[in-house]
Amino acid sequence: MERSRVALPEQDYLARIGEVAYAVSSMEWTILGDLHRLADQLPAELTLEELEPKMTSGIAGAVREAATAADHGSIKDYLTEVYQALYVAAEIRSDVLHARPATHPDQSQRLNRAETRNSRTTGQRFWIDDEWFDSAISRLNEKLSAVERVRPPFD
């Protein structure tokens, strides 16, 4: 197995990064996987072919447009929870993937992220550390639960 030439932090930390990345991808696929079975209730533009190539926030935007246009009811509720969940997932994924390696005050190697608002840095930074991971996983779990509560049942 070929390994990266960069100095890596401990395996437990790398596993947490992987957990977040995998959780976001799994969330996306669960939602994209619903498209086929719900096709007769969704706008024609919400197809796997249209959405799969998009990034998480792009999928969220397309679903938000569909939710806005949808009639009130269970599909609108589902689409609303889906796009809200995907926006949270996109933010979390972006925080991890756009952070930079740095030496944490405890002398471990951790990712450090510039806080952003409206595509600009605020001058503040935060650590992608155990506290951040716990919060991110909790937020993802809350959003997944919200989607599950309104997810149309399988026939």
N, C-alpha and C positions, 0 to 999 in steps of 0.2 A: 504494500500500500504506500503510495507516494504521499508525503506530508508537506505542508506549507513550509517555506523557508523563513517565514516571520516568527518571531517569538510569540508563543501563545500563552494565555492564562491557563489556570488549572482546568482540568476536565469538567468539574462540577459547574463552573461558570460557563464553559462552552455548551454544556448540556442545557443550561437554562436559556441561552440564546437560541439553541435548536428547538427547544420546547415552544418558545414564542413563535418562531418562524413556522413550525409545523402546525401549531394551533390555528394560526391565521390562514394557512393554506387549507387546512381541513374545514374551517368555517366557510371559506369561499366555495370549496367543492361541494359541501352539503347544500349550500344555497343554489349553486349552478346545477347540481344534480336534480333539484326540484323542478327545474324549468320544463323538462320533457313531460313530466306527469301533470303539470299544471298548465300546459300550453293552451288548452282550450279556454282558460280563464285569464290569460295574460295578454298584454299587447304583443303584436307580432314582432316588434323589435327586441323583445326580451328572449333571445335565443342563445343557445350555447355558442353557436358560430359567431355571433356578434359580441358576446360578453367575455368569452374565455381569453381572447388575446389582450384584454384590457388589464390595467393594473387595478388594485383593490379599490382605490378611490374612483377610478373610471367606472367600474362595475356599480359602485354605490351611487354615482351620479345618474347612471342610466336607470337604476331601480328607483331612485328618488323621483325622476321625471315620470316614470310609470305610476308611482304611488300618487303623485300629485294629480294625474289625469284620471285615476281610477275612481269608480263610484264608491260610496261608503259601503263598508261591509268587510267580510273576513279577508278577502284578497288585499284590499287597501291596507288593512291592519297588518297583515303579513309583510307586504312590501315595505311599509313604513318601518317596521322593526328590522327588516333585513338591511335597508340602506343605513339606518342608524348604527347597526352593528358593524357593517362594513366600514363606515367612516372611522369608528373607534379602532377597528383592526388595522386600517391603513395608517392611522396616526402611530399606533404602537409599532408596527413594522417599520415605518419610516424612522422612528426614534432609534431603533436598534441599528438599522442599516446605514443611517447617516451620522452615527456617533463615531468618535475617533478614539483609538487606544491612548490611554494615559495612565500615569501612576496615581492611584487613589491615595488619599491621606493615610490609609492603613498599610501602604506600600505594596498592595496587590495591583495587578494590571486589570483595569476595568475600562469600559467604554464611557466616554464623556460626550455629552450632546449639547450643542448650542440650542437654546430655546428659540423657537421661531413663532412668529405671528404674521399672517398675510405674506408668506414667502420671504420674510426678512428676519434677521436675528434681532433679539431683544437686548442683547448684552449679558443675558443670564445663561448659565450652564447648569446641567444636572448630570448626576452619575447614573449609569445603567448598572445598578447594584442589586443586592438581594431585596431591599425594600422596594425598588422600582419594579423588579420582576414580580414580586408578590402582588403589588398593586395592578400591574398589567394583566397578569393571569386572572386576578379577581374581576377586573373590568371585562375581559373576554368572556369569562364564565357567566357573568351577569347578562351580557348581551346575548350569548347563546341560549340562556334560559328564557330570556324575553322572546327570542325568535321561536323557540320550541313551544312556548305557551300559545302562540297564535298560528303555528305552522299547520297548514291544512292536513288532515289525516290522510293516510294511505287508504285507498278503497279496497 
